[in-house]
Amino acid sequence: MTPPESLVKNFSWKFYVGIVLIIVSLIAGGIIKVLLLFELNRPILWWTLLVAYLLTWPILIWGIWWAGKEYADKIKRYVSYRFYHESLRDGTRKVAVHARDRTKKFAVDARDKTRKFAYDTKAKTKKMTLTAYGATKKIHDRARAGTAKIGEQVKSRLSKVRMHKRKK
């Protein structure tokens, strides 16, 4: 989890100098402690290193004071009930706005898809109706042609029968 932006940014130069002082103090203190253990035979060097080691403590405290005061003020804001209440309210508002916008988008998409489906269905129904009408017309025309042909055959036979009766 990353810290909030206001914790990462907006620190003064004192904060950064304080961090540097802390780091320098810890590194110098560590090196001097090691040298103190190795330089037990030379008392003047040992006392000089001891004084230097003792001077790293005020530097450390000064760094903690500069960095810690500003950082503690920033942190106080994030551990307060008011901040969490504001954060919760803002987060809830963002979620509600996002949900509302997504719901509207979903409704528009659904309406558009429904309209397209209805249009496509209407077009396909019209095409099928025209196809069925054309097929029905062909069948009807064939039936009429067949009926006309049969009618002609009947007429021609009747006329032959009539002619045959007249001849007799």
C-alpha positions in Angstrom: 0.0 0.0 0.0 1.4 3.3 -1.0 1.3 6.3 1.3 -1.0 9.2 0.5 0.4 11.9 -1.9 0.4 14.6 0.8 2.8 12.4 2.8 5.2 11.9 -0.1 5.2 15.5 -1.3 5.1 19.0 0.2 7.9 18.6 2.8 10.1 21.5 3.5 13.9 21.6 3.2 14.1 21.1 7.0 12.6 17.7 6.6 15.0 16.6 4.0 18.0 18.1 5.8 16.8 16.3 9.0 16.7 13.0 7.1 20.3 13.6 5.8 21.4 14.4 9.4 19.9 11.2 10.8 21.5 9.1 8.1 24.9 10.8 8.5 24.7 10.5 12.3 23.9 6.8 12.1 26.6 6.0 9.6 29.3 8.0 11.4 28.2 6.6 14.8 28.5 3.0 13.5 31.9 3.6 11.9 33.2 5.3 15.1 31.9 2.4 17.3 33.9 -0.1 15.2 37.0 2.1 15.4 36.6 2.5 19.1 36.9 -1.3 19.5 40.0 -1.5 17.4 41.8 1.5 18.8 42.0 0.5 22.5 45.8 0.7 22.6 46.1 4.4 21.6 44.3 6.5 24.3 44.5 9.9 22.6 42.9 8.5 19.4 40.4 6.5 21.5 39.3 9.7 23.4 39.0 11.6 20.2 36.8 8.9 18.7 34.7 8.9 21.9 34.2 12.7 21.7 33.3 12.3 17.9 30.9 9.5 18.8 29.2 11.6 21.5 28.9 14.5 19.0 26.9 12.2 16.6 24.1 12.0 19.2 23.2 15.8 19.1 23.3 15.5 15.3 20.9 12.6 15.4 18.6 14.4 17.8 18.7 17.5 15.7 17.8 15.5 12.5 15.0 13.7 14.3 13.7 17.1 15.6 13.7 18.6 12.1 12.4 15.6 10.2 10.2 14.2 12.9 8.2 17.4 13.8 7.1 18.0 10.3 6.4 14.4 9.6 4.5 13.9 12.9 2.3 16.9 12.0 1.5 15.3 8.6 0.9 11.9 10.3 -1.4 13.4 12.9 -3.8 14.4 10.2 -4.1 10.9 8.9 -4.7 9.3 12.3 -7.5 11.7 13.3 -11.1 10.7 13.2 -12.0 13.7 11.2 -9.7 12.7 8.4 -11.2 9.3 8.2 -14.7 10.7 8.3 -13.8 13.1 5.4 -12.0 10.3 3.6 -15.0 7.9 4.0 -17.4 10.6 2.9 -15.3 11.5 -0.2 -14.8 7.8 -1.0 -18.5 7.1 -0.7 -19.3 10.0 -2.9 -16.8 8.9 -5.5 -18.3 5.4 -5.5 -21.8 6.7 -5.7 -20.9 9.0 -8.6 -19.1 6.2 -10.4 -21.9 3.8 -9.9 -24.4 6.4 -11.1 -22.4 7.1 -14.2 -21.8 3.4 -15.0 -25.5 2.7 -14.5 -26.4 5.5 -16.9 -23.9 4.2 -19.4 -25.2 0.7 -19.0 -28.8 1.9 -19.5 -27.8 3.8 -22.7 -25.9 0.8 -24.0 -28.9 -1.5 -23.2 -31.3 0.9 -24.9 -29.1 1.2 -28.0 -28.7 -2.6 -28.2 -32.4 -3.0 -27.8 -33.1 -0.5 -30.5 -30.6 -2.2 -32.9 -32.1 -5.6 -32.1 -35.7 -4.3 -32.7 -34.5 -2.6 -36.0 -32.7 -5.8 -37.1 -35.7 -7.9 -36.2 -38.1 -5.6 -38.0 -35.9 -5.7 -41.1 -35.6 -9.5 -41.0 -39.3 -9.9 -40.5 -40.0 -7.6 -43.5 -37.5 -9.6 -45.6 -39.1 -12.9 -44.5 -42.6 -11.5 -45.2 -41.5 -10.4 -48.7 -39.9 -13.7 -49.3 -43.0 -15.5 -48.1 -45.2 -13.2 -50.2 -43.1 -13.9 -53.3 -43.2 -17.6 -52.7 -46.9 -17.5 -52.1 -47.4 -15.5 -55.3 -45.4 -18.0 -57.3 -47.5 -20.8 -55.9 -50.7 -18.9 -56.6 -49.5 -18.0 -60.2 -48.6 -21.7 -60.8 -51.9 -22.8 -59.5 -53.7 -20.2 -61.7 -51.6 -21.3 -64.7 -52.4 -24.9 -63.9 -56.1 -24.2 -63.4 -56.1 -22.2 -66.7 -54.4 -25.1 -68.5 -56.9 -27.6 -67.0 -59.7 -25.2 -67.9 -58.4 -25.0 -71.5 -58.1 -28.8 -71.7 -61.7 -29.2 -70.3 -62.9 -26.6 -72.8 -61.1 -28.3 -75.7 -62.5 -31.7 -74.7 -66.0 -30.3 -74.3 -65.8 -28.7 -77.6 -64.5 -32.0 -79.1 -67.4 -33.8 -77.4 -69.9 -31.3 -78.7 -68.5 -31.5 -82.1 -68.5 -35.2 -82.0 -72.2 -35.1 -80.9 -73.0 -32.7 -83.7 -71.5 -35.0 -86.2 -73.6 -37.8 -85.1 
